[in-house]
Amino acid sequence: MIVNFTGILLIVFIVWWFWIYKNRSEAVAGETADDIVVDAGIYSPAVIHAEVGKPITLRFLRKDGNPCSEKVIFGDLNLSADLPLNTPYEVRLTPELTGEFTFTCQMAMYRGKLVVK
């Protein structure tokens, strides 16, 4: 009975962490590179605000050795990048459309959002 209860709690925690929990940190893309830390299963900040037509640079710093964190994918923008461990990697883009564009790891467990207005 204890094993079953522990298993159910573990399942609930996993569902909460990967699909329900939302990192509330946000940033506004500016003239300089914006740092996004990849660690402990999250992107921080997880929401980046940008203006349409203005080039932005997102600097990803991967601190998590988990293989899932090796890649960042901007699916709607047809853009992806391999992230080296403990070395900043810059992704440059110019959003041409307004809207919300998610960025994820290859398994979509790490999740972030680019909000373009």
C-alpha positions in Angstrom: 0.0 0.0 0.0 2.9 2.4 0.8 4.5 1.6 -2.5 1.3 2.3 -4.4 0.8 5.6 -2.6 4.4 6.6 -3.2 4.0 5.7 -6.9 0.9 7.8 -7.3 2.6 10.8 -5.6 5.5 10.4 -8.0 3.2 10.3 -11.0 1.3 13.4 -9.8 4.6 15.3 -9.2 5.9 14.4 -12.7 2.7 15.6 -14.4 2.7 18.8 -12.4 6.4 19.5 -13.1 6.4 18.9 -16.8 2.8 19.9 -17.9 1.1 22.0 -15.3 3.8 24.1 -13.6 4.6 27.3 -15.4 7.7 29.3 -14.7 6.5 32.8 -14.2 9.7 34.6 -15.1 9.5 37.0 -18.0 11.8 39.3 -19.9 11.6 41.9 -22.6 14.0 41.5 -25.6 16.1 44.6 -26.0 19.2 45.9 -27.8 21.5 43.5 -26.1 21.4 39.7 -25.8 18.9 38.3 -23.4 20.2 35.5 -21.2 18.0 32.4 -20.8 19.3 29.8 -18.3 18.5 26.2 -19.1 18.5 24.4 -15.7 16.5 22.0 -13.5 13.9 21.3 -16.3 13.0 24.9 -17.1 14.0 27.9 -19.2 14.5 31.0 -17.0 13.1 33.4 -18.0 10.4 31.3 -19.7 8.6 34.1 -21.5 10.4 36.6 -23.8 8.5 39.7 -25.1 9.7 41.1 -28.4 8.6 43.5 -31.1 7.7 42.5 -34.6 10.4 43.4 -37.2 13.1 44.1 -34.6 16.1 41.7 -34.5 16.7 40.0 -31.1 19.5 37.9 -29.7 18.7 35.1 -27.2 21.7 33.8 -25.3 21.1 30.3 -23.9 23.2 29.1 -21.1 22.7 25.4 -20.5 23.6 24.3 -17.0 21.6 21.1 -17.0 23.5 18.0 -18.2 20.2 16.3 -19.0 20.3 15.1 -22.7 16.8 16.6 -23.2 18.3 20.1 -22.7 20.9 19.7 -25.5 18.6 21.3 -28.1 16.2 24.3 -28.3 13.6 24.2 -31.0 11.4 27.1 -32.2 9.0 24.9 -34.1 6.8 27.6 -35.6 9.8 29.6 -36.7 11.6 26.6 -38.3 14.7 27.3 -36.1 16.7 25.0 -33.8 20.1 25.1 -32.1 22.3 22.7 -30.2 23.2 24.0 -26.8 26.7 23.3 -25.4 27.0 22.6 -21.7 28.1 25.6 -19.6 28.9 27.7 -22.7 26.6 30.6 -23.8 25.1 30.1 -27.3 23.4 32.9 -29.1 20.3 32.5 -31.3 19.6 35.5 -33.5 16.2 36.1 -35.1 13.9 38.8 -36.4 10.3 38.0 -35.7 8.2 38.8 -38.8 4.8 38.0 -37.4 2.9 38.8 -34.2 1.8 36.0 -31.9 3.1 33.5 -29.4 5.8 31.1 -30.5 6.8 28.3 -28.2 10.4 27.0 -27.8 11.1 23.6 -26.4 13.6 20.9 -26.0 13.3 18.0 -28.4 10.9 16.1 -26.1 8.9 19.3 -25.3 9.5 18.9 -21.6 11.4 22.2 -21.3 9.0 24.9 -22.5 9.3 28.6 -23.1 7.4 31.2 -25.1 8.3 34.1 -27.4 5.5 36.7 -27.4 5.8 39.1 -30.4 3.7 42.3 -30.6 
